[in-house]
Amino acid sequence: MTDARIDQEHIEMLIFCNPSIPDRTEYILGKSKDNPVEAMIQIGRLLSEMGADHIAIPCITAHYFHEELAKGMKAPIIHIIKETAEYLCKLGIHRAGIMATEGTIHSQLFQEELQACNIQVIIPSMQRQKDVTHLIYDNVKASLPVEFERFEAVSEELRKAGAEIIILGCTELSLIKRDYEIGPGYIDAMEVLAMRSIQLCEAKLKDEYTSLITK
């Protein structure tokens, strides 16, 4: 997404990938006692010590712990959910649907930030949320083919309930957007995170990413 023609025009990145961090949703829902916070704080501290000016966490559910994480890290964390809500507010969106993990939905992360921007929140029914969970855990995370009809069923329900925009609020859903023609009216929260990372690091954004709503 960076408007760069040579290597030197890209932003510097320090990437720490640790798949052993305990599952955030399982902990939030009380299904696991393995708290993921300390492992994330240790990574944030290391990245700060290595010179990171900003921390980007490409796990939306992890933002449930944002205040605790922010206290433990020197570099500020880019709040992907606030950034997404503010972006939609600037576009004049009034009703947004959410596709995310059970942990994200249960913890009201998007609901609170969107409502603070006077955006009505529409979440899937229990059955359609099961479809979202299945897509995330049993398809994408498991490296199995995406049952796209489930994605379409959730989208249809949210649209019928009045959603002008559907937020793809999970990293795995970003991969569905990458690999499938999902159609217009979606916003990928991961793209919002990437956009703000580029802007905060004072690099130039490509013109085609000034609008993040799918067409």
C-alpha positions in Angstrom: 0.0 0.0 0.0 3.0 2.3 0.2 3.7 4.5 -2.8 7.3 3.4 -3.2 9.3 2.9 -6.4 12.5 1.8 -4.7 13.4 -0.1 -1.5 14.4 3.0 0.4 11.0 4.6 0.1 9.3 1.8 2.1 8.9 2.1 5.9 11.1 0.0 8.1 9.3 -3.0 9.8 10.2 -5.2 12.7 8.1 -8.3 12.6 7.7 -10.7 15.5 5.5 -13.7 14.7 4.7 -15.8 17.7 1.9 -18.4 16.9 2.3 -19.9 20.4 0.5 -17.0 22.1 -2.6 -18.5 23.8 -5.9 -18.1 21.9 -7.4 -14.7 22.7 -11.0 -15.7 22.1 -10.8 -18.9 24.2 -9.5 -16.8 27.1 -12.1 -14.0 26.7 -14.9 -16.5 26.6 -13.6 -18.3 29.7 -12.8 -21.5 27.9 -9.1 -21.3 28.7 -7.1 -20.0 31.7 -4.1 -19.3 29.5 -3.7 -15.5 29.6 -2.1 -14.2 26.4 -1.2 -10.7 27.7 2.2 -11.3 29.2 3.5 -12.9 26.0 2.2 -10.0 23.9 3.8 -7.4 26.3 7.1 -9.1 26.1 7.0 -8.9 22.3 6.0 -5.2 22.5 8.8 -4.4 24.8 11.3 -6.1 22.6 10.1 -4.3 19.5 10.2 -1.0 21.4 13.8 -1.7 22.5 14.7 -2.4 18.8 13.4 1.0 17.8 9.8 0.7 16.9 7.9 4.0 16.9 4.5 2.3 16.7 3.1 -1.1 17.4 0.6 -2.7 15.0 -1.1 -5.8 16.3 -2.8 -7.7 13.4 -5.2 -9.5 15.8 -8.3 -7.6 16.4 -9.4 -9.8 19.4 -6.1 -8.9 21.1 -7.4 -5.3 21.4 -9.6 -6.5 24.2 -6.4 -6.2 26.3 -5.4 -2.8 24.8 -5.2 -0.8 28.0 -3.2 -3.5 29.7 -0.9 -3.9 26.7 -0.4 -0.1 26.3 0.8 0.2 29.9 3.4 -2.5 29.4 4.9 -1.2 26.1 6.9 2.0 25.4 5.8 2.4 21.8 2.1 3.3 21.3 -0.2 0.7 19.9 -2.2 1.7 16.8 -5.8 1.0 17.9 -7.2 -0.8 14.8 -10.8 -0.7 16.0 -10.9 3.0 16.8 -9.2 3.8 13.5 -11.8 1.8 11.6 -14.7 3.4 13.4 -13.3 6.9 12.8 -12.6 6.1 9.1 -16.3 5.0 8.7 -17.5 8.1 10.6 -15.6 10.4 8.2 -17.4 8.6 5.3 -20.8 9.3 6.8 -21.7 5.7 7.5 -24.7 5.2 9.8 -25.1 1.4 10.0 -22.2 -1.1 10.0 -22.3 -4.9 10.2 -19.5 -6.8 11.9 -17.9 -10.2 11.0 -15.4 -11.1 13.6 -14.5 -13.8 16.2 -16.9 -14.7 19.0 -14.3 -13.1 21.4 -14.5 -9.8 19.5 -18.3 -9.8 19.3 -18.7 -10.9 23.0 -16.3 -8.2 24.3 -18.2 -5.4 22.5 -15.0 -4.0 21.0 -16.4 -2.8 17.7 -19.8 -2.0 19.2 -18.4 0.5 21.7 -16.2 2.3 19.3 -18.8 2.5 16.5 -21.5 3.7 18.8 -19.1 6.4 20.1 -19.1 7.6 16.5 -22.9 7.4 16.3 -22.8 4.4 14.0 -25.5 1.7 14.5 -24.0 -1.8 15.0 -25.4 -4.9 13.4 -24.1 -8.3 14.5 -24.9 -11.7 13.1 -27.5 -14.0 14.6 -26.3 -16.9 16.7 -26.4 -19.3 13.7 -24.7 -16.9 11.3 -22.0 -16.2 14.0 -21.3 -19.9 14.0 -20.7 -19.6 10.3 -18.2 -16.9 10.8 -16.5 -18.9 13.5 -16.4 -21.9 11.2 -14.9 -19.8 8.4 -12.2 -18.5 10.7 -11.2 -21.6 12.6 -12.3 -24.6 10.5 -11.5 -23.1 7.0 -8.8 -20.4 7.0 -6.8 -21.3 10.1 -7.0 -25.0 9.2 -5.7 -24.2 5.7 -8.8 -25.8 4.2 -11.0 -24.5 1.3 -13.3 -21.7 2.3 -17.0 -22.6 2.3 -17.9 -19.3 0.6 -21.6 -19.9 0.8 -21.3 -19.4 4.6 -19.6 -16.0 4.0 -22.4 -15.1 1.6 -25.1 -16.2 4.1 -23.7 -14.0 6.9 -23.3 -11.0 4.5 -26.9 -11.4 3.3 -28.3 -11.4 6.8 -26.3 -8.3 7.8 -27.4 -6.5 4.6 -31.0 -7.3 5.1 -30.7 -6.0 8.7 -29.6 -2.6 7.2 -25.8 -2.7 7.1 -24.4 -0.2 4.7 -20.9 -1.5 5.2 -19.7 -4.8 6.5 -16.5 -4.8 8.6 -14.2 -7.7 8.1 -12.9 -7.7 11.6 -10.5 -10.7 11.7 -7.2 -11.5 10.1 -8.6 -14.7 8.6 -11.4 -12.8 6.9 -8.9 -10.6 5.2 -7.6 -13.7 3.5 -11.0 -14.5 2.2 -11.2 -11.0 0.8 -7.8 -11.6 -0.8 -8.7 -14.8 -2.5 -12.4 -14.4 -3.4 -14.6 -11.8 -5.2 -16.6 -10.7 -2.2 -18.3 -7.8 -3.9 -18.9 -4.2 -2.9 -19.5 -2.6 0.5 -16.9 -4.3 2.7 -14.0 -2.7 4.7 -11.1 -4.8 5.8 -9.9 -3.6 9.2 -6.4 -5.0 8.4 -6.2 -2.5 5.5 -7.1 0.3 7.9 -4.2 -0.9 10.1 -1.8 -1.0 7.2 -2.9 2.5 6.0 -2.4 4.1 9.4 0.9 2.3 9.9 2.1 3.9 6.6 0.7 7.3 7.5 2.1 7.4 11.1 5.5 6.4 9.8 5.3 9.4 7.4 5.4 7.4 4.2 3.1 8.0 1.2 0.0 6.0 0.6 -0.8 4.8 -2.9 -3.7 6.7 -4.4 -5.8 3.5 -4.9 -5.9 3.0 -1.1 -7.3 6.4 -0.2 -10.7 4.6 -0.3 -10.8 1.2 1.5 -14.4 0.3 0.7 -14.7 -2.5 -1.8 -16.4 -1.7 -5.1 
